[in-house]
Amino acid sequence: MTFENQRPTTKTVAEMLDKQQITELVQYERYARDYGLWDGMATCYTDDATIEISWYKGDIKGFLAASKPSPDAQTDSLPAHKLHETLVWLNGDKAMAIIVTTMTGRTPVQGKTMDNLIYVRLVYSLKKVAGEWKIYTMTPIYERDTLLPVTPADVKVVPGARDSYKNLAIVLKNLGVKASDDLPGLDKPESVTKFMTQVNDWLNE
């Protein structure tokens, strides 16, 4: 296959800008998916885009609708994508992008809270539409996955530790350090909103 057998090369400033725009696009698409930025996520695709993953195959409108969690869903039920290398191949107004990715999800499994780590390569095809790059298809290549207990049964938790970093609290306590309990974390969404508002205000002041 041309785009995998041929090493990505960048020969012109225009190609460099295209690759930067594509990299920003595909990385933002995953960021928006993880943090529920649905309107922003919707802007990433062509009107006829399709998605095929382990639990969904179909058009982009259906994927966006199916991705939104129910109002009572656990905060940590959304998968988070830890992105590694991003490679881009160009061919005129078409492109391929691959992101080496670890998907993480925290979920109850047979009465235990587990982290599911899924190692994939996310493969995107993209088109330039009215001068702007858009995602046309996205399909993962699944490599392997792992189920890990969030906290091993024989490890004592720290009473009152925050859910967002309760295992870090165990490690720090073992080192003789008490973990701060007032950092932004998804277990307290209001703390994240407050912090991000402060950063936004600083950026725009």
KOLTOR-987362 format. One line per 4 residues: their letters; for each residue z, x, y of N, C-alpha, C. Coordinates in steps of 0.2 Angstrom, whole numbers. Example, Ala and Ser with C-alpha at 12.3 -4.5 7.8 and 13.67 -1.06 7.14 Angstrom:
<recs>
as) 39/66/-28/39/62/-22/39/66/-16; 35/64/-11/36/68/-5/39/64/0;
</recs>
This chain:
<recs>
mtfe) 0/4/-6/0/0/0/0/4/6; -5/3/11/-6/7/16/1/8/20; 4/3/22/10/4/27/16/7/24; 16/7/17/22/11/14/19/18/12;
nqrp) 13/19/10/11/26/8/10/30/14; 8/27/20/6/31/26/12/32/30; 14/38/31/20/39/36/19/36/43; 24/33/45/23/30/52/22/35/57;
ttkt) 17/35/61/16/40/67/15/36/73; 17/39/79/16/37/85/12/42/89; 6/40/92/1/44/95/1/43/102; 3/37/105/2/36/112/8/33/115;
vaem) 8/33/121/14/29/124/14/22/123; 8/19/123/7/12/121/10/10/114; 8/14/109/11/13/103/19/14/103; 21/19/106/28/20/107/32/14/110;
ldkq) 29/11/115/32/5/118/31/-1/113; 26/-2/110/25/-7/105/30/-7/99; 32/-1/97/36/0/91/44/-1/94; 45/1/100/51/0/103/53/-8/104;
qite) 47/-11/106/48/-19/107/49/-22/100; 45/-20/95/46/-23/88/53/-21/85; 55/-15/86/62/-13/84/68/-18/87; 67/-18/94/72/-23/97/71/-30/95;
lvqy) 65/-32/93/64/-39/91/68/-40/84; 66/-36/79/69/-38/73/76/-37/72; 79/-32/76/86/-31/76/90/-36/80; 87/-39/85/90/-44/89/90/-51/84;
erya) 84/-52/81/84/-58/76/89/-58/71; 91/-52/69/97/-52/64/104/-53/68; 104/-50/73/110/-50/77/111/-58/79; 106/-61/81/107/-68/83/108/-72/77;
rdyg) 106/-71/72/107/-74/65/115/-74/64; 117/-68/64/124/-66/63/129/-70/67; 128/-70/74/132/-72/79/131/-79/82; 126/-83/78/125/-90/80/121/-91/87;
lwdg) 117/-86/88/113/-87/95/107/-90/93; 107/-96/91/101/-100/88/95/-101/93; 97/-102/100/91/-102/104/88/-96/105; 91/-90/105/88/-84/106/85/-82/99;
matc) 87/-84/94/84/-82/87/77/-86/87; 77/-92/89/71/-96/89/65/-93/93; 67/-89/98/61/-86/102/58/-80/98; 61/-78/93/58/-72/89/52/-73/85;
ytdd) 50/-79/84/45/-81/79/39/-84/82; 34/-83/78/28/-87/79/29/-94/77; 25/-99/80/26/-106/78/25/-107/71; 21/-103/67/19/-105/60/23/-100/56;
atie) 28/-97/58/32/-92/54/35/-95/48; 36/-91/43/39/-93/37/44/-88/34; 49/-90/31/54/-86/28/55/-87/21; 56/-82/17/58/-83/10/64/-78/8;
iswy) 69/-81/7/75/-77/5/79/-81/-1; 84/-78/-3/87/-81/-10/89/-88/-10; 90/-91/-4/92/-98/-4/87/-103/0; 82/-100/3/77/-104/7/70/-101/7;
kgdi) 66/-106/6/59/-104/7/55/-109/11; 52/-107/17/49/-113/20/48/-110/28; 47/-115/32/45/-114/39/51/-112/43; 50/-109/49/55/-107/53/60/-112/56;
kgfl) 57/-118/57/61/-123/60/66/-125/55; 64/-126/48/69/-127/43/74/-122/42; 72/-116/43/76/-110/42/82/-110/47; 80/-111/53/85/-112/59/90/-117/58;
aask) 87/-123/56/92/-129/55/96/-127/49; 94/-124/43/98/-123/38/103/-117/39; 101/-113/44/106/-107/45/112/-109/49; 112/-115/53/117/-116/57/123/-119/52;
pspd) 129/-116/53/135/-118/49/137/-125/51; 140/-128/46/144/-135/48/149/-133/53; 151/-138/57/157/-137/62/163/-135/59; 165/-136/53/171/-134/50/170/-128/45;
aqtd) 165/-125/46/163/-119/41/168/-113/44; 170/-109/39/174/-103/40/170/-98/45; 174/-95/50/171/-91/54/167/-85/50; 170/-83/45/168/-77/41/163/-79/36;
slpa) 160/-85/36/156/-88/31/149/-85/32; 147/-84/39/140/-82/40/140/-74/38; 134/-73/35/133/-66/33/132/-61/39; 134/-55/38/133/-50/44/129/-45/41;
hklh) 124/-43/45/119/-38/43/120/-31/46; 122/-27/42/123/-20/44/116/-16/44; 113/-15/49/106/-12/49/106/-4/49; 102/-2/45/101/6/45/94/8/48;
etlv) 90/11/44/84/14/46/79/8/48; 75/8/53/70/3/55/64/7/56; 59/5/52/52/9/52/47/3/54; 42/6/58/37/1/60/30/4/59;
wlng) 25/0/57/18/2/56/14/-3/60; 9/0/64/5/-4/69/-2/-4/66; -5/-10/67/-12/-11/66/-15/-16/71; -17/-13/77/-19/-18/82/-14/-23/84;
dkam) -16/-29/84/-11/-34/86/-7/-37/80; -6/-33/74/-2/-34/69/2/-28/67; 8/-30/64/13/-24/63/17/-26/57; 20/-21/53/25/-22/48/31/-18/50;
aiiv) 37/-21/49/43/-17/50/47/-18/44; 51/-13/42/56/-13/37/62/-11/40; 68/-15/38/74/-12/40/79/-12/34; 81/-6/32/86/-5/27/92/-8/29;
ttmt) 95/-13/25/100/-17/27/106/-18/22; 112/-18/24/117/-21/19/120/-28/22; 119/-33/18/121/-39/20/128/-40/17; 133/-43/21/140/-44/19/142/-51/20;
grtp) 145/-54/16/148/-60/16/155/-61/13; 159/-64/16/166/-65/14/167/-73/11; 169/-73/5/168/-80/2/173/-81/-4; 176/-87/-5/180/-87/-11/176/-88/-17;
vqgk) 178/-84/-22/175/-84/-29/180/-84/-34; 180/-90/-38/185/-91/-43/192/-90/-41; 194/-92/-35/200/-92/-33/202/-86/-29; 198/-81/-28/199/-75/-25/195/-74/-19;
tmdn) 197/-71/-14/193/-70/-8/189/-63/-9; 183/-64/-9/178/-58/-11/174/-56/-5; 172/-50/-5/166/-48/0/160/-47/-5; 155/-50/-3/148/-49/-7/144/-44/-3;
liyv) 142/-38/-5/138/-34/-2/131/-34/-5; 126/-35/-2/119/-36/-4/115/-30/-1; 112/-26/-5/108/-21/-2/101/-22/-3; 97/-23/3/90/-25/3/86/-21/8;
rlvy) 80/-22/8/75/-20/13/72/-26/16; 73/-27/22/70/-33/25/63/-31/28; 58/-35/25/51/-33/27/49/-39/31; 47/-37/37/44/-41/42/36/-40/43;
slkk) 33/-45/44/26/-45/47/26/-48/54; 22/-45/58/23/-47/65/16/-48/68; 15/-52/73/9/-53/77/10/-53/84; 5/-50/88/6/-50/95/3/-57/98;
vage) 7/-61/101/5/-68/103/5/-68/111; 0/-69/114/0/-69/121/3/-63/124; 2/-57/121/5/-51/124/12/-49/122; 15/-54/117/22/-53/115/22/-52/108;
wkiy) 26/-48/105/27/-47/98/31/-53/95; 29/-56/90/33/-61/87/33/-60/79; 38/-62/76/39/-62/68/35/-68/65; 31/-66/60/26/-70/57/29/-72/50;
tmtp) 32/-67/46/35/-68/40/41/-63/39; 46/-65/35/52/-61/34/54/-62/27; 54/-57/22/56/-58/15/60/-51/14; 66/-52/11/70/-46/8/67/-44/2;
iyer) 68/-37/1/67/-34/-6/74/-33/-8; 76/-36/-13/83/-36/-16/84/-29/-20; 89/-25/-19/90/-19/-23/96/-20/-28; 101/-21/-25/107/-22/-29/113/-26/-25;
dtll) 118/-28/-28/123/-31/-25/130/-30/-28; 136/-31/-24/142/-29/-27/147/-35/-24; 152/-37/-29/157/-41/-27/164/-37/-27; 167/-37/-21/173/-33/-20/179/-38/-18;
pvtp) 185/-37/-21/191/-41/-18/192/-38/-11; 194/-43/-6/195/-41/1/201/-37/1; 206/-39/-3/213/-35/-4/214/-35/-11; 215/-29/-14/216/-29/-21/223/-32/-23;
advk) 224/-35/-28/230/-39/-30/236/-35/-30; 236/-28/-31/242/-24/-32/244/-21/-25; 240/-23/-20/242/-20/-13/245/-25/-9; 251/-23/-6/255/-28/-2/252/-28/5;
vvpg) 251/-34/8/248/-35/14/254/-34/20; 252/-33/26/256/-32/31/258/-39/34; 264/-42/34/265/-48/37/263/-49/44; 260/-55/45/257/-56/52/251/-52/54;
ards) 248/-48/50/242/-45/52/236/-49/53; 232/-47/58/226/-51/60/221/-51/54; 218/-57/53/213/-58/47/207/-53/48; 205/-52/55/199/-48/56/200/-41/54;
yknl) 206/-38/54/207/-31/52/214/-31/48; 215/-35/43/221/-35/40/222/-29/35; 216/-27/32/216/-21/28/217/-15/32; 214/-14/38/216/-9/42/223/-8/44;
aivl) 226/-14/45/233/-14/46/237/-11/40; 235/-12/34/238/-9/28/238/-1/28; 232/1/30/230/8/30/234/11/35; 234/8/41/238/11/47/246/11/45;
knlg) 248/6/42/255/6/41/257/12/36; 253/13/31/254/18/26/254/25/30; 251/25/36/251/32/40/256/32/45; 260/26/45/266/26/50/264/23/56;
vkas) 258/20/57/256/17/63/255/10/63; 258/6/68/257/-1/68/251/-3/72; 247/-7/69/240/-10/71/242/-14/77; 238/-14/83/238/-18/88/236/-25/86;
ddlp) 239/-30/89/237/-37/87/234/-41/92; 231/-37/97/228/-41/103/221/-39/104; 218/-36/99/211/-34/100/206/-40/99; 200/-40/101/195/-45/100/194/-46/93;
gldk) 193/-52/90/192/-52/83/190/-59/81; 185/-60/76/183/-67/74/188/-72/72; 194/-69/70/199/-74/68/202/-77/74; 201/-75/80/203/-78/86/197/-78/91;
pesv) 192/-83/90/186/-83/93/187/-83/101; 193/-86/103/194/-86/110/195/-79/113; 197/-74/109/198/-67/111/191/-64/112; 186/-66/108/180/-63/108/176/-66/114;
tkfm) 177/-72/115/174/-75/121/176/-72/128; 183/-71/128/186/-69/134/184/-61/135; 183/-57/130/181/-50/131/174/-50/133; 170/-54/129/162/-54/131/161/-56/138;
tqvn) 165/-61/140/164/-64/147/166/-58/152; 171/-54/151/173/-49/155/168/-43/155; 165/-42/150/159/-37/149/153/-39/153; 151/-46/152/146/-49/156/147/-49/163;
dwln) 153/-50/165/154/-51/173/154/-44/175; 156/-39/172/156/-32/174/148/-30/175; 144/-31/170/137/-29/170/134/-33/176; 135/-39/178/132/-42/183/135/-42/190;
e) 140/-39/190/144/-39/197/140/-34/202;
</recs>
